[in-house]
Amino acid sequence: MYGPLFYSKILLFGEYGIIKDSRGLSIPYNFYNGALKIDEFHTMNTHKSNQNLKRFSEYLENLQKKVSPLVTFDMEKLKKDIEAGLYFDSSIPQGYGVGSSGALVAAIYDKYANDKITVLENLTREKLLTLKSVFSEMESFFHGKSSGLDPLNSYLSLPILINSKDNIEPAGIPSQTQNGKGAVFLLDSGITGETAPMVQIFMENMKQEGFRNMLKDQFVKHTDACVSDFLQGNVKSLFGNVKELSKVVLDNFKPMIPQEFHTLWKKGIETNAYYLKLCGSGGGGYMLGFTEDIAKARKALNSYKLEVVYSF
């Protein structure tokens, strides 16, 4: 191991909305992780990651040539390590909305950034926003546009509450109940999703007034309510708001939901056995499910693989 482990993340609430200043809540998900390693033999399965890091290092080098760069790196060390066979060894599935590029960005920052902000110091709002801006610039290499939240979550390994673009803080979330019937789970679509095209569709839709109004009056409203309910442990109210959010997404974000899941999504709303929402940008990867009774949800979704990420 050449660096510490960085975990995947799950954005429970706020996908797309946080682009337009809704609240959001992101939690680390320790089931998947990644770490920087060196493979001096340059074997086949590490070669692709090594080549990727090479391209990423060129991007970072250009980034720090700006007039007043947000961050600089020990490029000499990074290049030397890449030559020696540096790669990112990760179990985080790519294109699944659980932050594979975020963990990589966090690992590179941790290892090579000069004057880095460390997790151990007093994390003022100022420092959190600086980190978020740095990570946003770094991760844009992978997605074209990034909020910087995935790497931030991975780097701090703490739940993060997004109040608005420039107001973020570490959050305390209610502790899980071991034998609770209610659960948040991941549903595997079996398809890889691409972030950039999904964000592009969203940005195109934002040009329409009707879509902007829906986002503000419905999507953001229910997202904000879900965040409050979740943090305060108002389970009953939470499920009411998640159901509304699930409806809004089905009606207005169809391209982000793989075609073959439209019926399944609708069935959850009609039967109240589970409610689905996007996990990340959608288009494939995981979907996030909420249920008041995990046994009932498993039965209704028996031909799919569910992973429980939080129980209450």
C-alpha positions, 0 to 999 in steps of 0.5 A: 500500500502506498497511501491510505484507503479512501472510501466511496460515498453516497449522496442520499439527497441533493443530486442535481438539486445542489447545482441549483442550491438545494440542500444535500446530504452525503455519507461515506460508504465503507463497503467500497474503497481505493488506495494508491499502490505501486506495481513495478511490474506494470501488469496488464490490470494496473496499466490502464489506471497508470495511463489514466494517472499519467493523463491526470497528472498532465491536467494537474500540471496545467491547473497549477500554471494558473495565475493564482492556483488554488493548489500546487502539487509535488509534480516531480514526485508524482511523475516519478511514481507514475514512471515507477508504476503508480496506480489506483487500486479500487473496488469502487465500481465506476459509473455507478454513482458512488464516487469512484473518481472522488476517491481517486482525487482525494488520494492524489491530493492527500499524497501529492498536494503541497500545503494540504489541509489535513483532516486533523486540523480544525475544519472551519467553513473556510477550509471546507470551502477551499477543499471543495473548490480544489476538489471541484477543479481536480475532479473536473478532469473526469466529468467536465463539471464537478461540485467537488463534493464526492472527493470532499466526502471521501477525503474527510470520511464524514457525513457532509451537510450541504446547506447551499453552495457556500455553506457546507458542514460536517453533519451528525446523522442519527445512529443506525438501528441494528434490527430496524425494518426501515432501510436505505438500499442500493439497487444495481441496475446492471448498467454503467452510467456516464456522468457527463452526458447526464449533466449535459441533458440536465443543463439543456433542460435548465434552459426551459422555464417550466423545468426550472420552476419544477426544480425550484417548487417541487424537486428542491422543496422535497429534497430540502424536506428529506434532508431535515427529516433524515437529520432529525430522525422524523421517519414518518415524514421522511417517507412521505417526502421521499415518495413525493421526490420519487414521483417528481423524478419519475415525471421529470428526469426520465432520461436519467432512469434506465428505460427498463426501470420506469415500471419498477419505479412506478410500482414502488410508488403505487404499492408503497413497498419501496421508493426509488431515487437517483444515486448520483447522476443516473443513467445507470449504475445504482439507484437508491431505494428507501423502504419502511420494511426491508423484507417487503422490499426484498420480496418485491424486488426479488430478481435484483441485488439489494445492498443495505447502506443504512437501517432505521 
